[in-house]
Amino acid sequence: MDLTEKKIDGKVMYDGNFITVCKDNVLLPDGSTSTREYITHPGAVAVLALLDNGNLLMERQYRYPLHREFFELPAGKIDDNEHILE
């Protein structure tokens, strides 16, 4: 069964320095239509760093949207023309 959704039309709702928010109308496999809202961004990479003693390296980050700190894998966004192994 083909589950592909086909874009009918769409528009950019917000175009920022880091993310773009889009809203598309799509045709579903059963013939009905629906709306899809999504964010595009340049991509990201995370590092799974195991220390010699077997411990996992984590970092503490404050995440403004949730107004709290989290322990996370070291990570960052991918810049234009940057290879993920750099």
Gaussian input, Z-matrix of N, CA and C with variables (Angstrom, degrees):
# hf/3-21g

backbone

0 1
 N
 C     1     B1
 C     2     B2     1     A1
 N     3     B3     2     A2     1     D1
 C     4     B4     3     A3     2     D2
 C     5     B5     4     A4     3     D3
 N     6     B6     5     A5     4     D4
 C     7     B7     6     A6     5     D5
 C     8     B8     7     A7     6     D6
 N     9     B9     8     A8     7     D7
 C    10    B10     9     A9     8     D8
 C    11    B11    10    A10     9     D9
 N    12    B12    11    A11    10    D10
 C    13    B13    12    A12    11    D11
 C    14    B14    13    A13    12    D12
 N    15    B15    14    A14    13    D13
 C    16    B16    15    A15    14    D14
 C    17    B17    16    A16    15    D15
 N    18    B18    17    A17    16    D16
 C    19    B19    18    A18    17    D17
 C    20    B20    19    A19    18    D18
 N    21    B21    20    A20    19    D19
 C    22    B22    21    A21    20    D20
 C    23    B23    22    A22    21    D21
 N    24    B24    23    A23    22    D22
 C    25    B25    24    A24    23    D23
 C    26    B26    25    A25    24    D24
 N    27    B27    26    A26    25    D25
 C    28    B28    27    A27    26    D26
 C    29    B29    28    A28    27    D27
 N    30    B30    29    A29    28    D28
 C    31    B31    30    A30    29    D29
 C    32    B32    31    A31    30    D30
 N    33    B33    32    A32    31    D31
 C    34    B34    33    A33    32    D32
 C    35    B35    34    A34    33    D33
 N    36    B36    35    A35    34    D34
 C    37    B37    36    A36    35    D35
 C    38    B38    37    A37    36    D36
 N    39    B39    38    A38    37    D37
 C    40    B40    39    A39    38    D38
 C    41    B41    40    A40    39    D39
 N    42    B42    41    A41    40    D40
 C    43    B43    42    A42    41    D41
 C    44    B44    43    A43    42    D42
 N    45    B45    44    A44    43    D43
 C    46    B46    45    A45    44    D44
 C    47    B47    46    A46    45    D45
 N    48    B48    47    A47    46    D46
 C    49    B49    48    A48    47    D47
 C    50    B50    49    A49    48    D48
 N    51    B51    50    A50    49    D49
 C    52    B52    51    A51    50    D50
 C    53    B53    52    A52    51    D51
 N    54    B54    53    A53    52    D52
 C    55    B55    54    A54    53    D53
 C    56    B56    55    A55    54    D54
 N    57    B57    56    A56    55    D55
 C    58    B58    57    A57    56    D56
 C    59    B59    58    A58    57    D57
 N    60    B60    59    A59    58    D58
 C    61    B61    60    A60    59    D59
 C    62    B62    61    A61    60    D60
 N    63    B63    62    A62    61    D61
 C    64    B64    63    A63    62    D62
 C    65    B65    64    A64    63    D63
 N    66    B66    65    A65    64    D64
 C    67    B67    66    A66    65    D65
 C    68    B68    67    A67    66    D66
 N    69    B69    68    A68    67    D67
 C    70    B70    69    A69    68    D68
 C    71    B71    70    A70    69    D69
 N    72    B72    71    A71    70    D70
 C    73    B73    72    A72    71    D71
 C    74    B74    73    A73    72    D72
 N    75    B75    74    A74    73    D73
 C    76    B76    75    A75    74    D74
 C    77    B77    76    A76    75    D75
 N    78    B78    77    A77    76    D76
 C    79    B79    78    A78    77    D77
 C    80    B80    79    A79    78    D78
 N    81    B81    80    A80    79    D79
 C    82    B82    81    A81    80    D80
 C    83    B83    82    A82    81    D81
 N    84    B84    83    A83    82    D82
 C    85    B85    84    A84    83    D83
 C    86    B86    85    A85    84    D84
 N    87    B87    86    A86    85    D85
 C    88    B88    87    A87    86    D86
 C    89    B89    88    A88    87    D87
 N    90    B90    89    A89    88    D88
 C    91    B91    90    A90    89    D89
 C    92    B92    91    A91    90    D90
 N    93    B93    92    A92    91    D91
 C    94    B94    93    A93    92    D92
 C    95    B95    94    A94    93    D93
 N    96    B96    95    A95    94    D94
 C    97    B97    96    A96    95    D95
 C    98    B98    97    A97    96    D96
 N    99    B99    98    A98    97    D97
 C   100   B100    99    A99    98    D98
 C   101   B101   100   A100    99    D99
 N   102   B102   101   A101   100   D100
 C   103   B103   102   A102   101   D101
 C   104   B104   103   A103   102   D102
 N   105   B105   104   A104   103   D103
 C   106   B106   105   A105   104   D104
 C   107   B107   106   A106   105   D105
 N   108   B108   107   A107   106   D106
 C   109   B109   108   A108   107   D107
 C   110   B110   109   A109   108   D108
 N   111   B111   110   A110   109   D109
 C   112   B112   111   A111   110   D110
 C   113   B113   112   A112   111   D111
 N   114   B114   113   A113   112   D112
 C   115   B115   114   A114   113   D113
 C   116   B116   115   A115   114   D114
 N   117   B117   116   A116   115   D115
 C   118   B118   117   A117   116   D116
 C   119   B119   118   A118   117   D117
 N   120   B120   119   A119   118   D118
 C   121   B121   120   A120   119   D119
 C   122   B122   121   A121   120   D120
 N   123   B123   122   A122   121   D121
 C   124   B124   123   A123   122   D122
 C   125   B125   124   A124   123   D123
 N   126   B126   125   A125   124   D124
 C   127   B127   126   A126   125   D125
 C   128   B128   127   A127   126   D126
 N   129   B129   128   A128   127   D127
 C   130   B130   129   A129   128   D128
 C   131   B131   130   A130   129   D129
 N   132   B132   131   A131   130   D130
 C   133   B133   132   A132   131   D131
 C   134   B134   133   A133   132   D132
 N   135   B135   134   A134   133   D133
 C   136   B136   135   A135   134   D134
 C   137   B137   136   A136   135   D135
 N   138   B138   137   A137   136   D136
 C   139   B139   138   A138   137   D137
 C   140   B140   139   A139   138   D138
 N   141   B141   140   A140   139   D139
 C   142   B142   141   A141   140   D140
 C   143   B143   142   A142   141   D141
 N   144   B144   143   A143   142   D142
 C   145   B145   144   A144   143   D143
 C   146   B146   145   A145   144   D144
 N   147   B147   146   A146   145   D145
 C   148   B148   147   A147   146   D146
 C   149   B149   148   A148   147   D147
 N   150   B150   149   A149   148   D148
 C   151   B151   150   A150   149   D149
 C   152   B152   151   A151   150   D150
 N   153   B153   152   A152   151   D151
 C   154   B154   153   A153   152   D152
 C   155   B155   154   A154   153   D153
 N   156   B156   155   A155   154   D154
 C   157   B157   156   A156   155   D155
 C   158   B158   157   A157   156   D156
 N   159   B159   158   A158   157   D157
 C   160   B160   159   A159   158   D158
 C   161   B161   160   A160   159   D159
 N   162   B162   161   A161   160   D160
 C   163   B163   162   A162   161   D161
 C   164   B164   163   A163   162   D162
 N   165   B165   164   A164   163   D163
 C   166   B166   165   A165   164   D164
 C   167   B167   166   A166   165   D165
 N   168   B168   167   A167   166   D166
 C   169   B169   168   A168   167   D167
 C   170   B170   169   A169   168   D168
 N   171   B171   170   A170   169   D169
 C   172   B172   171   A171   170   D170
 C   173   B173   172   A172   171   D171
 N   174   B174   173   A173   172   D172
 C   175   B175   174   A174   173   D173
 C   176   B176   175   A175   174   D174
 N   177   B177   176   A176   175   D175
 C   178   B178   177   A177   176   D176
 C   179   B179   178   A178   177   D177
 N   180   B180   179   A179   178   D178
 C   181   B181   180   A180   179   D179
 C   182   B182   181   A181   180   D180
 N   183   B183   182   A182   181   D181
 C   184   B184   183   A183   182   D182
 C   185   B185   184   A184   183   D183
 N   186   B186   185   A185   184   D184
 C   187   B187   186   A186   185   D185
 C   188   B188   187   A187   186   D186
 N   189   B189   188   A188   187   D187
 C   190   B190   189   A189   188   D188
 C   191   B191   190   A190   189   D189
 N   192   B192   191   A191   190   D190
 C   193   B193   192   A192   191   D191
 C   194   B194   193   A193   192   D192
 N   195   B195   194   A194   193   D193
 C   196   B196   195   A195   194   D194
 C   197   B197   196   A196   195   D195
 N   198   B198   197   A197   196   D196
 C   199   B199   198   A198   197   D197
 C   200   B200   199   A199   198   D198
 N   201   B201   200   A200   199   D199
 C   202   B202   201   A201   200   D200
 C   203   B203   202   A202   201   D201
 N   204   B204   203   A203   202   D202
 C   205   B205   204   A204   203   D203
 C   206   B206   205   A205   204   D204
 N   207   B207   206   A206   205   D205
 C   208   B208   207   A207   206   D206
 C   209   B209   208   A208   207   D207
 N   210   B210   209   A209   208   D208
 C   211   B211   210   A210   209   D209
 C   212   B212   211   A211   210   D210
 N   213   B213   212   A212   211   D211
 C   214   B214   213   A213   212   D212
 C   215   B215   214   A214   213   D213
 N   216   B216   215   A215   214   D214
 C   217   B217   216   A216   215   D215
 C   218   B218   217   A217   216   D216
 N   219   B219   218   A218   217   D217
 C   220   B220   219   A219   218   D218
 C   221   B221   220   A220   219   D219
 N   222   B222   221   A221   220   D220
 C   223   B223   222   A222   221   D221
 C   224   B224   223   A223   222   D222
 N   225   B225   224   A224   223   D223
 C   226   B226   225   A225   224   D224
 C   227   B227   226   A226   225   D225
 N   228   B228   227   A227   226   D226
 C   229   B229   228   A228   227   D227
 C   230   B230   229   A229   228   D228
 N   231   B231   230   A230   229   D229
 C   232   B232   231   A231   230   D230
 C   233   B233   232   A232   231   D231
 N   234   B234   233   A233   232   D232
 C   235   B235   234   A234   233   D233
 C   236   B236   235   A235   234   D234
 N   237   B237   236   A236   235   D235
 C   238   B238   237   A237   236   D236
 C   239   B239   238   A238   237   D237
 N   240   B240   239   A239   238   D238
 C   241   B241   240   A240   239   D239
 C   242   B242   241   A241   240   D240
 N   243   B243   242   A242   241   D241
 C   244   B244   243   A243   242   D242
 C   245   B245   244   A244   243   D243
 N   246   B246   245   A245   244   D244
 C   247   B247   246   A246   245   D245
 C   248   B248   247   A247   246   D246
 N   249   B249   248   A248   247   D247
 C   250   B250   249   A249   248   D248
 C   251   B251   250   A250   249   D249
 N   252   B252   251   A251   250   D250
 C   253   B253   252   A252   251   D251
 C   254   B254   253   A253   252   D252
 N   255   B255   254   A254   253   D253
 C   256   B256   255   A255   254   D254
 C   257   B257   256   A256   255   D255

   B1=1.4524
   B2=1.5241
   B3=1.3143
   B4=1.4633
   B5=1.5264
   B6=1.3134
   B7=1.4619
   B8=1.5270
   B9=1.3317
   B10=1.4622
   B11=1.5186
   B12=1.3259
   B13=1.4623
   B14=1.5212
   B15=1.3250
   B16=1.4585
   B17=1.5218
   B18=1.3289
   B19=1.4587
   B20=1.5243
   B21=1.3381
   B22=1.4616
   B23=1.5252
   B24=1.3109
   B25=1.4599
   B26=1.5151
   B27=1.2994
   B28=1.4519
   B29=1.5090
   B30=1.3258
   B31=1.4571
   B32=1.5197
   B33=1.3185
   B34=1.4568
   B35=1.5168
   B36=1.3200
   B37=1.4584
   B38=1.5267
   B39=1.3328
   B40=1.4641
   B41=1.5179
   B42=1.3224
   B43=1.4587
   B44=1.5198
   B45=1.3185
   B46=1.4576
   B47=1.5138
   B48=1.3211
   B49=1.4627
   B50=1.5218
   B51=1.3143
   B52=1.4603
   B53=1.5238
   B54=1.3259
   B55=1.4631
   B56=1.5190
   B57=1.3188
   B58=1.4577
   B59=1.5228
   B60=1.3288
   B61=1.4617
   B62=1.5260
   B63=1.3277
   B64=1.4649
   B65=1.5276
   B66=1.3168
   B67=1.4662
   B68=1.5244
   B69=1.3315
   B70=1.4605
   B71=1.5205
   B72=1.3085
   B73=1.4607
   B74=1.5188
   B75=1.3381
   B76=1.4561
   B77=1.5245
   B78=1.3238
   B79=1.4596
   B80=1.5200
   B81=1.3242
   B82=1.4583
   B83=1.5261
   B84=1.3311
   B85=1.4621
   B86=1.5305
   B87=1.3409
   B88=1.4681
   B89=1.5280
   B90=1.3453
   B91=1.4594
   B92=1.5212
   B93=1.3239
   B94=1.4630
   B95=1.5315
   B96=1.3216
   B97=1.4591
   B98=1.5216
   B99=1.3136
   B100=1.4543
   B101=1.5209
   B102=1.3211
   B103=1.4580
   B104=1.5196
   B105=1.3193
   B106=1.4621
   B107=1.5212
   B108=1.3195
   B109=1.4618
   B110=1.5206
   B111=1.3289
   B112=1.4568
   B113=1.5196
   B114=1.3052
   B115=1.4576
   B116=1.5241
   B117=1.3236
   B118=1.4597
   B119=1.5252
   B120=1.3131
   B121=1.4641
   B122=1.5202
   B123=1.3390
   B124=1.4641
   B125=1.5212
   B126=1.2999
   B127=1.4553
   B128=1.5155
   B129=1.3026
   B130=1.4606
   B131=1.5209
   B132=1.3028
   B133=1.4576
   B134=1.5299
   B135=1.3195
   B136=1.4649
   B137=1.5257
   B138=1.3220
   B139=1.4624
   B140=1.5255
   B141=1.3099
   B142=1.4599
   B143=1.5249
   B144=1.3324
   B145=1.4653
   B146=1.5253
   B147=1.3261
   B148=1.4640
   B149=1.5240
   B150=1.3199
   B151=1.4547
   B152=1.5241
   B153=1.3242
   B154=1.4682
   B155=1.5246
   B156=1.3340
   B157=1.4656
   B158=1.5336
   B159=1.3404
   B160=1.4567
   B161=1.5091
   B162=1.3268
   B163=1.4668
   B164=1.5252
   B165=1.3014
   B166=1.4579
   B167=1.5212
   B168=1.3219
   B169=1.4556
   B170=1.5242
   B171=1.3254
   B172=1.4633
   B173=1.5200
   B174=1.3261
   B175=1.4572
   B176=1.5145
   B177=1.3218
   B178=1.4566
   B179=1.5262
   B180=1.3340
   B181=1.4628
   B182=1.5177
   B183=1.3177
   B184=1.4633
   B185=1.5171
   B186=1.3231
   B187=1.4665
   B188=1.5197
   B189=1.3280
   B190=1.4576
   B191=1.5306
   B192=1.3505
   B193=1.4742
   B194=1.5270
   B195=1.3256
   B196=1.4662
   B197=1.5221
   B198=1.3261
   B199=1.4681
   B200=1.5256
   B201=1.3210
   B202=1.4586
   B203=1.5197
   B204=1.3224
   B205=1.4576
   B206=1.5257
   B207=1.3288
   B208=1.4579
   B209=1.5221
   B210=1.3214
   B211=1.4551
   B212=1.5176
   B213=1.3447
   B214=1.4610
   B215=1.5216
   B216=1.3268
   B217=1.4551
   B218=1.5251
   B219=1.3379
   B220=1.4629
   B221=1.5312
   B222=1.3239
   B223=1.4616
   B224=1.5205
   B225=1.3192
   B226=1.4585
   B227=1.5095
   B228=1.3234
   B229=1.4623
   B230=1.5188
   B231=1.3154
   B232=1.4556
   B233=1.5214
   B234=1.3297
   B235=1.4603
   B236=1.5237
   B237=1.3370
   B238=1.4652
   B239=1.5243
   B240=1.3146
   B241=1.4698
   B242=1.5280
   B243=1.3141
   B244=1.4623
   B245=1.5260
   B246=1.3058
   B247=1.4588
   B248=1.5258
   B249=1.3204
   B250=1.4686
   B251=1.5238
   B252=1.3171
   B253=1.4609
   B254=1.5255
   B255=1.3281
   B256=1.4755
   B257=1.5065
   A1=108.88
   A2=116.99
   A3=122.85
   A4=109.79
   A5=117.47
   A6=122.38
   A7=112.55
   A8=117.23
   A9=121.58
   A10=111.53
   A11=115.25
   A12=122.01
   A13=107.69
   A14=117.00
   A15=121.33
   A16=110.28
   A17=116.00
   A18=121.83
   A19=110.23
   A20=116.16
   A21=122.37
   A22=109.09
   A23=115.93
   A24=122.87
   A25=107.97
   A26=115.91
   A27=119.26
   A28=111.08
   A29=114.01
   A30=118.57
   A31=109.97
   A32=114.12
   A33=121.51
   A34=107.53
   A35=116.41
   A36=121.76
   A37=111.59
   A38=116.05
   A39=121.61
   A40=107.86
   A41=116.65
   A42=121.58
   A43=108.55
   A44=116.30
   A45=121.46
   A46=112.27
   A47=115.50
   A48=121.40
   A49=112.26
   A50=116.81
   A51=120.64
   A52=113.27
   A53=117.47
   A54=120.79
   A55=110.92
   A56=114.73
   A57=123.04
   A58=107.08
   A59=116.89
   A60=122.07
   A61=107.86
   A62=116.50
   A63=122.30
   A64=110.79
   A65=114.83
   A66=121.75
   A67=107.30
   A68=116.47
   A69=122.52
   A70=110.82
   A71=115.97
   A72=122.42
   A73=106.40
   A74=116.39
   A75=120.69
   A76=111.18
   A77=114.02
   A78=122.20
   A79=107.53
   A80=116.64
   A81=122.04
   A82=110.57
   A83=117.50
   A84=120.73
   A85=114.08
   A86=117.63
   A87=119.80
   A88=112.67
   A89=117.46
   A90=121.45
   A91=114.60
   A92=117.81
   A93=120.31
   A94=109.32
   A95=115.94
   A96=120.63
   A97=110.29
   A98=114.75
   A99=120.90
   A100=108.69
   A101=115.66
   A102=122.17
   A103=109.08
   A104=116.23
   A105=122.09
   A106=108.27
   A107=116.30
   A108=122.72
   A109=107.08
   A110=116.55
   A111=119.44
   A112=110.89
   A113=114.62
   A114=122.91
   A115=108.43
   A116=116.51
   A117=120.62
   A118=108.21
   A119=115.59
   A120=121.80
   A121=107.82
   A122=118.16
   A123=119.84
   A124=114.99
   A125=117.67
   A126=120.58
   A127=110.73
   A128=115.55
   A129=120.48
   A130=109.41
   A131=114.25
   A132=120.91
   A133=107.88
   A134=116.40
   A135=121.78
   A136=108.49
   A137=115.57
   A138=121.72
   A139=108.80
   A140=115.76
   A141=121.35
   A142=106.49
   A143=115.61
   A144=121.58
   A145=110.19
   A146=115.17
   A147=121.24
   A148=108.44
   A149=115.91
   A150=121.02
   A151=110.07
   A152=116.44
   A153=121.09
   A154=112.80
   A155=116.94
   A156=120.34
   A157=112.61
   A158=117.39
   A159=121.46
   A160=114.78
   A161=117.10
   A162=120.19
   A163=110.65
   A164=114.63
   A165=122.19
   A166=108.94
   A167=117.22
   A168=121.81
   A169=109.67
   A170=116.02
   A171=122.78
   A172=107.80
   A173=116.40
   A174=120.17
   A175=109.34
   A176=115.00
   A177=120.82
   A178=108.01
   A179=116.42
   A180=122.71
   A181=109.95
   A182=116.05
   A183=120.80
   A184=107.40
   A185=117.06
   A186=122.21
   A187=108.39
   A188=115.08
   A189=121.50
   A190=113.59
   A191=120.39
   A192=118.45
   A193=113.74
   A194=117.06
   A195=121.31
   A196=112.25
   A197=117.07
   A198=123.96
   A199=112.80
   A200=115.06
   A201=119.46
   A202=110.44
   A203=115.28
   A204=121.87
   A205=110.21
   A206=114.76
   A207=122.48
   A208=108.81
   A209=116.71
   A210=121.60
   A211=106.62
   A212=115.60
   A213=121.21
   A214=110.29
   A215=115.05
   A216=120.08
   A217=108.24
   A218=118.51
   A219=119.38
   A220=108.98
   A221=116.17
   A222=119.93
   A223=109.99
   A224=115.12
   A225=120.51
   A226=110.99
   A227=115.13
   A228=119.57
   A229=110.16
   A230=115.92
   A231=122.47
   A232=107.89
   A233=116.73
   A234=121.33
   A235=110.81
   A236=116.42
   A237=121.31
   A238=110.04
   A239=116.25
   A240=123.84
   A241=113.52
   A242=117.84
   A243=121.50
   A244=109.49
   A245=116.44
   A246=121.60
   A247=108.07
   A248=117.82
   A249=120.56
   A250=113.69
   A251=118.82
   A252=120.58
   A253=112.66
   A254=117.88
   A255=120.62
   A256=110.58
   D1=128.56
   D2=-179.94
   D3=-81.90
   D4=118.43
   D5=-179.22
   D6=-100.73
   D7=10.64
   D8=-176.97
   D9=-64.43
   D10=132.96
   D11=174.06
   D12=-101.55
   D13=132.92
   D14=-176.98
   D15=-105.20
   D16=130.43
   D17=-179.98
   D18=-69.81
   D19=126.71
   D20=175.27
   D21=-88.66
   D22=-53.29
   D23=175.70
   D24=-160.22
   D25=171.68
   D26=-179.45
   D27=-168.87
   D28=167.94
   D29=177.14
   D30=-150.23
   D31=156.81
   D32=175.88
   D33=-85.72
   D34=121.69
   D35=-179.54
   D36=-87.12
   D37=-29.90
   D38=-179.94
   D39=-156.12
   D40=134.40
   D41=177.96
   D42=-126.62
   D43=100.33
   D44=-176.81
   D45=-102.27
   D46=-171.32
   D47=179.53
   D48=-72.26
   D49=-27.06
   D50=-173.90
   D51=-119.83
   D52=-33.50
   D53=-178.20
   D54=-129.52
   D55=158.98
   D56=172.09
   D57=-126.81
   D58=131.59
   D59=178.53
   D60=-104.56
   D61=125.31
   D62=-176.22
   D63=-120.55
   D64=154.08
   D65=175.75
   D66=-135.76
   D67=117.91
   D68=-177.92
   D69=-118.80
   D70=145.55
   D71=167.36
   D72=-96.52
   D73=131.53
   D74=-175.49
   D75=-127.45
   D76=153.41
   D77=173.96
   D78=-97.47
   D79=121.83
   D80=-178.59
   D81=-83.82
   D82=160.66
   D83=-178.89
   D84=-56.57
   D85=-28.71
   D86=-179.09
   D87=-84.82
   D88=2.85
   D89=178.40
   D90=95.80
   D91=-12.02
   D92=177.68
   D93=-81.40
   D94=170.60
   D95=179.27
   D96=-116.84
   D97=158.61
   D98=178.41
   D99=-152.82
   D100=172.14
   D101=178.52
   D102=-112.80
   D103=138.62
   D104=176.40
   D105=-122.12
   D106=126.13
   D107=175.61
   D108=-112.79
   D109=132.45
   D110=-175.93
   D111=-154.11
   D112=163.42
   D113=-179.72
   D114=-115.17
   D115=133.56
   D116=170.96
   D117=-108.26
   D118=147.79
   D119=179.65
   D120=-151.71
   D121=169.74
   D122=-173.33
   D123=-70.95
   D124=-7.94
   D125=-178.19
   D126=102.63
   D127=167.03
   D128=-177.78
   D129=-148.97
   D130=165.90
   D131=178.29
   D132=-138.77
   D133=146.70
   D134=176.02
   D135=-125.15
   D136=152.76
   D137=-178.42
   D138=-114.99
   D139=128.62
   D140=173.54
   D141=-99.25
   D142=95.64
   D143=-173.55
   D144=-101.90
   D145=111.22
   D146=176.68
   D147=-98.17
   D148=126.97
   D149=178.27
   D150=-79.34
   D151=164.18
   D152=-179.03
   D153=-56.37
   D154=-30.28
   D155=-179.06
   D156=-85.12
   D157=3.73
   D158=178.57
   D159=92.26
   D160=-7.51
   D161=177.54
   D162=-72.09
   D163=153.08
   D164=178.43
   D165=-98.44
   D166=131.21
   D167=178.89
   D168=-80.81
   D169=124.68
   D170=176.86
   D171=-126.23
   D172=162.75
   D173=174.51
   D174=-130.19
   D175=152.44
   D176=178.92
   D177=-96.27
   D178=126.04
   D179=-178.34
   D180=-127.57
   D181=140.17
   D182=171.44
   D183=-90.59
   D184=127.72
   D185=179.40
   D186=-111.35
   D187=107.77
   D188=-174.11
   D189=-56.39
   D190=-46.62
   D191=-176.97
   D192=-56.86
   D193=-30.28
   D194=-179.19
   D195=-101.43
   D196=-5.31
   D197=176.67
   D198=53.64
   D199=46.12
   D200=177.05
   D201=-160.03
   D202=169.19
   D203=177.81
   D204=-94.29
   D205=150.89
   D206=177.61
   D207=-135.54
   D208=152.34
   D209=167.62
   D210=-94.63
   D211=129.08
   D212=-173.61
   D213=-138.93
   D214=163.12
   D215=167.81
   D216=-69.05
   D217=146.36
   D218=173.80
   D219=-59.60
   D220=131.86
   D221=-174.72
   D222=-154.13
   D223=169.06
   D224=176.61
   D225=-171.35
   D226=166.65
   D227=-179.54
   D228=-79.10
   D229=159.05
   D230=178.29
   D231=-95.63
   D232=122.28
   D233=178.70
   D234=-76.80
   D235=162.09
   D236=176.97
   D237=-53.29
   D238=136.32
   D239=177.23
   D240=59.28
   D241=22.25
   D242=178.18
   D243=-99.77
   D244=132.73
   D245=176.54
   D246=-84.14
   D247=140.67
   D248=-173.46
   D249=-65.09
   D250=-16.57
   D251=179.71
   D252=-91.66
   D253=1.34
   D254=179.51
   D255=-76.93

